[in-house]
Amino acid sequence: MKNEFLIDLNDRESSWIYPIVVKTPDGRIGEEQSTILMGEGPNRIFCVTDSIMHAIPEGTDPDSSAMAHEHRFGYETFFCDSGKMYLYIDGKKCLVKEGDILHLQAGQAHGMAFLEDMKYRGFFHDMDIIGDAQAVNNLRTYMQVDYNDSEFAKARGGNDFIVRERPLFQEVPAEEVSAVRHPDRPLAEYRLDGVTMKVLIQRWENAGVCELCCAEMEPGFTAEWVKFPRHRDLLYVRSGQVRFTVYNEEFTAKAGCLVNIPKFAPHSLVALTKAQVYDVGGQTYWASFLHDYFSIKTYDPERFNKSGTIEELKEKFGCQIKTIGKAG
């Protein structure tokens, strides 16, 4: 039975809305994309798309096929969940593989050449281009307009997709490209009871709007949020299985599932296996909270153990988790 809090990206029939097919100039299908969640609020956060990026034809020169472009506004974070591609960015070219995460900032020209079909899951804020999804769907519904129609393409030219010239580059390892992130190369990591928290994208890299952290959970790890959390949560389970309770609804999320938790909704989780869960909503100031938590623990243990210290820290940085631990 469909659960309103669980979005299974493995099931395109139920998760994809406003699907489009994007063709390349030579007429082949380059991308199948669908909106999953529309953005909300002044920064249009919690905006999600899911795509299948199709491989370039065999024998094609990837360096000449990468469609370089930029967005003057808006920030993009992509989970590369299958396949491999070349990324061209900041005068560099690198190989991006399954498991990598891309973070692309406003005004940062980039191009991709997909060597294999890739599941390409995008999380955005401040992006005008995604807001066109319903308007595009209306045209297709009422007038059967093809997304790739030349006149329609001209009308869409003002949606902040700026085409750039063929990229110049030096080929380097992915580790030398700041736009490529991976949980094995976190900016910072912190070990707690049953979970390792990894900071992957800092808030300042997202114009202060959000950040990205990964919780690597051990089997039996539990977390319970405060009774009425002040902000909405959007969590992405990238590996493993996690049982969630939202309100009084209990369900299990597996790899490739989004858990969409409303504001004020009581919720908790239990890791049934080893699992990677990403806070893709990014509203908690995890990087600041975790740094200061361990700073106090290291340099002022008496204050750390004093009643109220951690609660004050949680309030300061918007940490809405009441308790964590490891089930016996």
PAMAR-928409 format. One record per residue (C-alpha): residue number from 1; residue in one letter; x, y, z negated. Coordinates in steps of 0.1 Angstrom, whole numbers, always signed. Each point is the difference from the previous one (the first is absolute). Layout:
N
+-------+------+-------+-------+-------+
! lovex ! senu !     u !     v !     w !
+-------+------+-------+-------+-------+
!   NUM !    A !     X !     Y !     Z !
...
+-------+------+-------+-------+-------+
! end
This chain:
328
+-------+------+-------+-------+-------+
! lovex ! senu !     u !     v !     w !
+-------+------+-------+-------+-------+
!     1 !    M !    +0 !    +0 !    +0 !
!     2 !    K !   +13 !   +35 !    +9 !
!     3 !    N !   +13 !   +20 !   -30 !
!     4 !    E !    -2 !   +38 !    +3 !
!     5 !    F !   +33 !    +4 !   -19 !
!     6 !    L !   +20 !   -25 !   +21 !
!     7 !    I !   +11 !    +7 !   +36 !
!     8 !    D !   +16 !   -30 !   +16 !
!     9 !    L !   +22 !   +13 !   +29 !
!    10 !    N !    +4 !   -36 !   +12 !
!    11 !    D !   -37 !    +1 !    +9 !
!    12 !    R !    -4 !   +25 !   +28 !
!    13 !    E !   -37 !    -7 !    +4 !
!    14 !    S !    -8 !   +14 !   -34 !
!    15 !    S !   +28 !   +25 !    -6 !
!    16 !    W !    +3 !   +19 !   +33 !
!    17 !    I !   -22 !   +30 !    +7 !
!    18 !    Y !    +3 !   +24 !   +30 !
!    19 !    P !   +24 !   -24 !   +19 !
!    20 !    I !   +18 !   +15 !   +30 !
!    21 !    V !   +23 !   -14 !   +27 !
!    22 !    V !   +29 !   +22 !    +9 !
!    23 !    K !   +16 !    -5 !   +35 !
!    24 !    T !   +35 !    +9 !   +11 !
!    25 !    P !    +5 !   +21 !   +31 !
!    26 !    D !    +5 !   -31 !   +21 !
!    27 !    G !   -34 !   -13 !   -11 !
!    28 !    R !    +9 !   -28 !   -24 !
!    29 !    I !   -14 !    -2 !   -35 !
!    30 !    G !   +25 !   +15 !   -24 !
!    31 !    E !   -20 !    +1 !   -32 !
!    32 !    E !   -33 !   -13 !   -14 !
!    33 !    Q !    -8 !   +23 !   -29 !
!    34 !    S !   -29 !    +4 !   -25 !
!    35 !    T !    -8 !   +23 !   -28 !
!    36 !    I !    -4 !   -18 !   -33 !
!    37 !    L !    -7 !   +29 !   -24 !
!    38 !    M !    -5 !   +37 !    +9 !
!    39 !    G !   +20 !   +26 !   -19 !
!    40 !    E !   -17 !   +21 !   -27 !
!    41 !    G !    +6 !   +32 !   -19 !
!    42 !    P !   +20 !   +30 !   +11 !
!    43 !    N !   +31 !   -21 !    +9 !
!    44 !    R !   -21 !   -28 !   +16 !
!    45 !    I !   +17 !   -26 !   -22 !
!    46 !    F !   -10 !   -37 !    -1 !
!    47 !    C !    +0 !    -1 !   +38 !
!    48 !    V !    +9 !   -34 !   +14 !
!    49 !    T !    +3 !   -15 !   +35 !
!    50 !    D !    +9 !   -36 !   +11 !
!    51 !    S !   +16 !    -6 !   +33 !
!    52 !    I !   +14 !   -27 !   +22 !
!    53 !    M !   +29 !   +15 !   +19 !
!    54 !    H !    +7 !   -20 !   +31 !
!    55 !    A !   +35 !    -9 !   +12 !
!    56 !    I !   +15 !   +17 !   +30 !
!    57 !    P !    +1 !   -22 !   +31 !
!    58 !    E !   +30 !   -24 !    +2 !
!    59 !    G !   +29 !   +15 !   +17 !
!    60 !    T !   -10 !   +36 !    -8 !
!    61 !    D !   +27 !   +23 !   -12 !
!    62 !    P !   -12 !    +9 !   -36 !
!    63 !    D !   +20 !   +32 !    +0 !
!    64 !    S !   -19 !   +14 !   +30 !
!    65 !    S !   -34 !   -13 !   -12 !
!    66 !    A !    -1 !   +16 !   -35 !
!    67 !    M !   -27 !   +27 !    +0 !
!    68 !    A !   +15 !   +27 !   -21 !
!    69 !    H !   -24 !   +24 !   -17 !
!    70 !    E !    -6 !   +20 !   -31 !
!    71 !    H !   -28 !   +14 !   -22 !
!    72 !    R !    +4 !   +36 !   -11 !
!    73 !    F !   -22 !    -9 !   -30 !
!    74 !    G !    -7 !   -32 !   -18 !
!    75 !    Y !   +20 !   -28 !   -16 !
!    76 !    E !    +0 !   -37 !   +11 !
!    77 !    T !   +11 !   -31 !   -19 !
!    78 !    F !    -1 !   -33 !   +19 !
!    79 !    F !    +3 !   -36 !   -13 !
!    80 !    C !   +16 !   -22 !   +27 !
!    81 !    D !   -16 !   -33 !    -9 !
!    82 !    S !   +11 !   -21 !   +30 !
!    83 !    G !   +23 !    +2 !   +30 !
!    84 !    K !   +29 !   +24 !    +7 !
!    85 !    M !    +7 !   +32 !   +17 !
!    86 !    Y !   +25 !   +27 !    +7 !
!    87 !    L !    -5 !   +34 !   -17 !
!    88 !    Y !   +15 !   +32 !   +14 !
!    89 !    I !    +1 !   +28 !   -24 !
!    90 !    D !   +24 !   +28 !   -12 !
!    91 !    G !   +25 !    -8 !   +28 !
!    92 !    K !    +1 !   -37 !   -10 !
!    93 !    K !   -13 !   -33 !   +12 !
!    94 !    C !    -4 !   -30 !   -23 !
!    95 !    L !   -17 !   -34 !    -1 !
!    96 !    V !   -31 !    -1 !   -21 !
!    97 !    K !   -14 !   -34 !   -11 !
!    98 !    E !   -28 !   -17 !   -19 !
!    99 !    G !    +1 !   +12 !   -36 !
!   100 !    D !   +13 !   +35 !    +8 !
!   101 !    I !   -20 !   +32 !    -8 !
!   102 !    L !    +3 !   +32 !   +21 !
!   103 !    H !    -6 !   +34 !   -15 !
!   104 !    L !    -3 !   +28 !   +26 !
!   105 !    Q !    -3 !   +36 !   -11 !
!   106 !    A !   -16 !   +30 !   +17 !
!   107 !    G !   +20 !   +13 !   +29 !
!   108 !    Q !   +23 !   -30 !    +2 !
!   109 !    A !    +2 !   -12 !   +36 !
!   110 !    H !    -1 !   -38 !    +3 !
!   111 !    G !    -4 !   -27 !   +26 !
!   112 !    M !    -5 !   -38 !    -1 !
!   113 !    A !    +7 !   -29 !   +24 !
!   114 !    F !   -18 !   -31 !   -12 !
!   115 !    L !   +20 !   -31 !    +8 !
!   116 !    E !   -27 !   -23 !   -14 !
!   117 !    D !   -37 !    +5 !    -8 !
!   118 !    M !    -1 !   +17 !   -34 !
!   119 !    K !   -26 !    +4 !   -27 !
!   120 !    Y !    +4 !   +37 !    -7 !
!   121 !    R !   -20 !   +12 !   -31 !
!   122 !    G !    -1 !   +38 !    -4 !
!   123 !    F !    -7 !   +22 !   -30 !
!   124 !    F !    -3 !   +37 !    +6 !
!   125 !    H !    -8 !   +34 !   -14 !
!   126 !    D !    -5 !   +34 !   +15 !
!   127 !    M !    -4 !   -16 !   +35 !
!   128 !    D !   -26 !   +16 !   +23 !
!   129 !    I !    +4 !   -27 !   +26 !
!   130 !    I !   -16 !   -27 !   -22 !
!   131 !    G !   -31 !   +22 !    -6 !
!   132 !    D !    -9 !    -3 !   +37 !
!   133 !    A !    -9 !   -37 !    -5 !
!   134 !    Q !   -38 !    +5 !    -4 !
!   135 !    A !    -2 !   +26 !   +28 !
!   136 !    V !   +18 !   -24 !   +23 !
!   137 !    N !   -23 !   -28 !   -10 !
!   138 !    N !   -31 !   +22 !    +7 !
!   139 !    L !   +13 !    +7 !   +36 !
!   140 !    R !    +5 !   -38 !    +6 !
!   141 !    T !   -35 !    -8 !   -15 !
!   142 !    Y !   -20 !   +26 !   +18 !
!   143 !    M !   +19 !    +6 !   +33 !
!   144 !    Q !   +23 !   -31 !    +3 !
!   145 !    V !   +30 !   +23 !    +3 !
!   146 !    D !   +33 !   -19 !    +2 !
!   147 !    Y !   +26 !   +11 !   -26 !
!   148 !    N !   +26 !    +2 !   +28 !
!   149 !    D !   -21 !   +21 !   +24 !
!   150 !    S !   +23 !   +28 !   +13 !
!   151 !    E !   -24 !   +29 !    -7 !
!   152 !    F !    -6 !   -14 !   -35 !
!   153 !    A !   +37 !    -3 !    -5 !
!   154 !    K !    +3 !   +37 !    +8 !
!   155 !    A !   -27 !    +9 !   -25 !
!   156 !    R !   +19 !   -20 !   -26 !
!   157 !    G !   +32 !   +19 !    +7 !
!   158 !    G !    -7 !   +24 !   -28 !
!   159 !    N !    -1 !   -27 !   -27 !
!   160 !    D !   +36 !    +5 !   -11 !
!   161 !    F !   +16 !   -27 !   +21 !
!   162 !    I !   +29 !   +18 !   +16 !
!   163 !    V !   +19 !   -19 !   +27 !
!   164 !    R !   +38 !    +3 !    -1 !
!   165 !    E !   +27 !    -8 !   +25 !
!   166 !    R !   +19 !   -33 !    +1 !
!   167 !    P !   +19 !    -3 !   -33 !
!   168 !    L !   +38 !    +3 !    -3 !
!   169 !    F !   +14 !   -24 !   -26 !
!   170 !    Q !   +29 !   -18 !   -16 !
!   171 !    E !    -9 !   -36 !    -9 !
!   172 !    V !    +4 !    -7 !   -38 !
!   173 !    P !   -12 !   -26 !   -26 !
!   174 !    A !   -35 !    +7 !   -14 !
!   175 !    E !   +17 !    +6 !   -34 !
!   176 !    E !   +14 !   +32 !   +15 !
!   177 !    V !   -33 !   +14 !   +11 !
!   178 !    S !   -19 !   +19 !   -28 !
!   179 !    A !   -34 !    -6 !   +16 !
!   180 !    V !    +3 !   -38 !    -4 !
!   181 !    R !    -8 !   -12 !   -35 !
!   182 !    H !    +0 !   -35 !   -14 !
!   183 !    P !    -8 !   -14 !   -35 !
!   184 !    D !   +35 !   -16 !    -1 !
!   185 !    R !   +14 !   +36 !    +3 !
!   186 !    P !   -21 !   +21 !   -24 !
!   187 !    L !    +9 !   +35 !    -9 !
!   188 !    A !    -4 !   -11 !   -37 !
!   189 !    E !   -12 !   -30 !   -18 !
!   190 !    Y !   -12 !    -7 !   -36 !
!   191 !    R !    -6 !   -33 !   -17 !
!   192 !    L !   -29 !    -4 !   -23 !
!   193 !    D !   -17 !   -31 !   -16 !
!   194 !    G !    -9 !   -22 !   +30 !
!   195 !    V !    +4 !   +27 !   +27 !
!   196 !    T !   +27 !   +19 !   +18 !
!   197 !    M !   -11 !   +34 !   +12 !
!   198 !    K !   +18 !   +13 !   +31 !
!   199 !    V !    -1 !   +36 !   +12 !
!   200 !    L !    +1 !    +0 !   +38 !
!   201 !    I !   -13 !   +35 !   +10 !
!   202 !    Q !    +4 !   +30 !   -22 !
!   203 !    R !   -28 !   +26 !    -4 !
!   204 !    W !   +22 !   +28 !   +14 !
!   205 !    E !    +2 !   -20 !   +33 !
!   206 !    N !   -38 !    +2 !    +3 !
!   207 !    A !    -3 !   +38 !    -6 !
!   208 !    G !    -9 !    -8 !   -36 !
!   209 !    V !   -33 !   -18 !    +9 !
!   210 !    C !    +9 !   -36 !    -9 !
!   211 !    E !   +28 !   -25 !    -4 !
!   212 !    L !    +5 !   -37 !    +7 !
!   213 !    C !   +10 !   -26 !   -26 !
!   214 !    C !    +0 !   -38 !    +1 !
!   215 !    A !    -8 !   -22 !   -29 !
!   216 !    E !   +17 !   -34 !    +3 !
!   217 !    M !   -20 !   -22 !   -24 !
!   218 !    E !    +8 !   -33 !   -16 !
!   219 !    P !   -27 !   -26 !    -3 !
!   220 !    G !   -22 !    +8 !   -31 !
!   221 !    F !    +8 !   +37 !    +1 !
!   222 !    T !   -31 !   +20 !   -12 !
!   223 !    A !    -9 !   +36 !    +2 !
!   224 !    E !   -31 !   +18 !   -14 !
!   225 !    W !    -8 !   +36 !    +9 !
!   226 !    V !   -17 !   +25 !   -24 !
!   227 !    K !   -38 !    -3 !    -2 !
!   228 !    F !    -8 !   +28 !   +24 !
!   229 !    P !   +31 !    +8 !   +22 !
!   230 !    R !    +1 !   +36 !   +12 !
!   231 !    H !   +11 !    -8 !   +36 !
!   232 !    R !    -8 !   -25 !   +26 !
!   233 !    D !   +24 !   -29 !    +7 !
!   234 !    L !   +10 !   -16 !   +33 !
!   235 !    L !   +22 !   -30 !    -4 !
!   236 !    Y !   +16 !   -22 !   +28 !
!   237 !    V !    +8 !   -36 !    -7 !
!   238 !    R !   +29 !    -8 !   +23 !
!   239 !    S !    +8 !   -35 !   -14 !
!   240 !    G !   -14 !   -24 !   -25 !
!   241 !    Q !   -34 !    -2 !   -16 !
!   242 !    V !   -14 !   +23 !   -27 !
!   243 !    R !   -34 !    -3 !   -17 !
!   244 !    F !   -17 !   +34 !    -5 !
!   245 !    T !   -30 !   +10 !   -21 !
!   246 !    V !   -17 !   +33 !   +10 !
!   247 !    Y !   -30 !    +9 !   -21 !
!   248 !    N !   -12 !   -35 !    -7 !
!   249 !    E !    +8 !   -14 !   +35 !
!   250 !    E !   +29 !   -25 !    +1 !
!   251 !    F !   +18 !   -10 !   +32 !
!   252 !    T !   +34 !   -11 !   +13 !
!   253 !    A !   +21 !   +20 !   +24 !
!   254 !    K !   +26 !   -17 !   +21 !
!   255 !    A !   +28 !   +12 !   +23 !
!   256 !    G !   -14 !   +26 !   +25 !
!   257 !    C !   -28 !   +12 !   -22 !
!   258 !    L !    -9 !   +35 !   -12 !
!   259 !    V !   -17 !    +5 !   -33 !
!   260 !    N !   -20 !   +32 !    +1 !
!   261 !    I !    -9 !   +11 !   -35 !
!   262 !    P !   -24 !   +29 !    -6 !
!   263 !    K !    +7 !   +29 !   -24 !
!   264 !    F !   -12 !    -7 !   -36 !
!   265 !    A !    -3 !   -38 !    +7 !
!   266 !    P !   +13 !   -22 !   -28 !
!   267 !    H !   +24 !   -25 !   +15 !
!   268 !    S !   +28 !   -25 !    -8 !
!   269 !    L !   +21 !   -26 !   +17 !
!   270 !    V !   +18 !   -33 !    -5 !
!   271 !    A !   +28 !   -13 !   +23 !
!   272 !    L !    -8 !   -36 !    +8 !
!   273 !    T !   +33 !    -4 !   +18 !
!   274 !    K !   +31 !   +21 !    +7 !
!   275 !    A !   -14 !   +30 !   +18 !
!   276 !    Q !    +9 !   +34 !   +15 !
!   277 !    V !   -26 !   +26 !    -6 !
!   278 !    Y !    +4 !   +36 !   +14 !
!   279 !    D !   -16 !   +31 !   -14 !
!   280 !    V !    -8 !   +14 !   +34 !
!   281 !    G !   -24 !   +26 !   -15 !
!   282 !    G !   +30 !   +15 !   -17 !
!   283 !    Q !   -17 !   +23 !   -25 !
!   284 !    T !   +18 !   -12 !   -32 !
!   285 !    Y !   +33 !   +18 !    -5 !
!   286 !    W !   +17 !   -34 !    -4 !
!   287 !    A !   +36 !   +12 !    +8 !
!   288 !    S !    -1 !   +27 !   -26 !
!   289 !    F !   -18 !   -21 !   -26 !
!   290 !    L !   +23 !   -30 !    +3 !
!   291 !    H !   +31 !   +21 !    +0 !
!   292 !    D !   -10 !   +18 !   -32 !
!   293 !    Y !   -13 !   -31 !   -17 !
!   294 !    F !   +34 !   -17 !    +4 !
!   295 !    S !   +19 !   +32 !    -8 !
!   296 !    I !   -18 !    +3 !   -34 !
!   297 !    K !    +4 !   -38 !    -6 !
!   298 !    T !   +38 !    +2 !    +7 !
!   299 !    Y !   +10 !   +33 !   -16 !
!   300 !    D !   -26 !    +5 !   -28 !
!   301 !    P !   -14 !   -34 !   -11 !
!   302 !    E !   -14 !   +14 !   -33 !
!   303 !    R !   -22 !   +24 !   +21 !
!   304 !    F !    -8 !   -28 !   +24 !
!   305 !    N !   -14 !   -21 !   -28 !
!   306 !    K !   -19 !   +29 !   -16 !
!   307 !    S !   -38 !    -2 !    +2 !
!   308 !    G !   -13 !   +21 !   +28 !
!   309 !    T !   +32 !    +5 !   +20 !
!   310 !    I !    -9 !   -23 !   +29 !
!   311 !    E !   -37 !   +12 !    +1 !
!   312 !    E !   +12 !   +36 !    +3 !
!   313 !    L !   +23 !   -11 !   +29 !
!   314 !    K !   -28 !   -18 !   +17 !
!   315 !    E !   -22 !   +31 !    -2 !
!   316 !    K !   +28 !   +22 !   +13 !
!   317 !    F !    +5 !   -20 !   +31 !
!   318 !    G !   -35 !   -14 !    +7 !
!   319 !    C !    +7 !   -36 !    -9 !
!   320 !    Q !   -34 !   -16 !    -4 !
!   321 !    I !   +11 !   -34 !   -10 !
!   322 !    K !    -9 !    -9 !   -36 !
!   323 !    T !   +20 !   -32 !    -5 !
!   324 !    I !   +22 !   -24 !   +19 !
!   325 !    G !   +15 !   -33 !   -10 !
!   326 !    K !    +6 !   -36 !    +9 !
!   327 !    A !   -27 !   -26 !    -6 !
!   328 !    G !   +12 !   -29 !   -22 !
+-------+------+-------+-------+-------+
! end
